[in-house]
């Protein structure tokens, strides 16, 4: 491995997730297994390290399975004799398929490229989490790491193999994306809604399970009430979640048209969230938003000025405006580039 200074990786590393089995010489003692929720330790209530931190002694996977296995035994110790229900393995990348229930639909190309570079430099610091299916394995958490490892050329990838029911797949994928790379607000809202329907729980119960506040769950789900055109702009990042929440406050009769019109204005005028909230307040009070600043309309020009402009335009082969004010007038002659300007100057000199 390179002796270059280690760059930030993906968090705690294997040592934070995987209790080691007995060390060499322990005879035929059974290999310890991990709890069905073992990987969720990164989402627990204890203080989490920053994304670039790694627990001291945690192993790094660089594609060398034998070395990784030795590293795991050296990294951590286990005191529990309980049969936990999950185990560690290095799996062929091709044997793993993505989680179809992953709420993340978009993977940022730049972030993925950065992760590929990190894996090439220092190896993969944390395993993916998978479950066994009939023809291989299905990802529960770690699709970004799986994609990056494949792009980095790894043939095998460290994985925690655990049992997982269908109704926990979305929850685990959602938790990982919330705590790692932010879902866009609409992806998060859709995932919350799906969890509510599948778990049959209240928003308060879901908030407790996910470690989020109930108002966060409620306000995020409400984003799905916005018109489709507004939702698409939020998903694309053109409108922020703050702008979207402000638009939800529109209470006029034709709220859909008003929200879309105001969304257009936010983009066109670059309104802040605070300015958007004020516009919504005015709209709800008066039935319309504050009038947009209108561009000054040009004053109508006398006929002789219009005729003069046309004669000069024909003579000089360019657009000419003759503007007459209250006290004085001006002639505006347009040109394309320096060469065109020199042409016009020559024509003026000839005149």
Secondary structure, DSSP 8 states (H G I E B T S, - for coil): ---S-----SSS-GGGT------TT-TT-------TTGGGGGGSSS----TT---TT---BSS-HHHHHHHHHHH------S--SEEEEEEEGGGEE--TT-S-----HHHHHHHHHHHHHH-B-S-EEEEEETTEEEEEE-HHHHHHHHHTT-SEEEEEEE---HHHHHHHHHHHHHHSS---HHHHHHHHHHHHHHHT--HHHHHHHHT--HHHHHHHHHGGGS-HHHHHHHHTTSS-HHHHHHHTT--STTHHHHHHHHHHHHHHHT--HHHHHHHHHHHHHHSS--------------HHHHHHHHHHHHHHTS-EEEEE-SS-EEEEE--SSHHHHHHHHHHHHH-
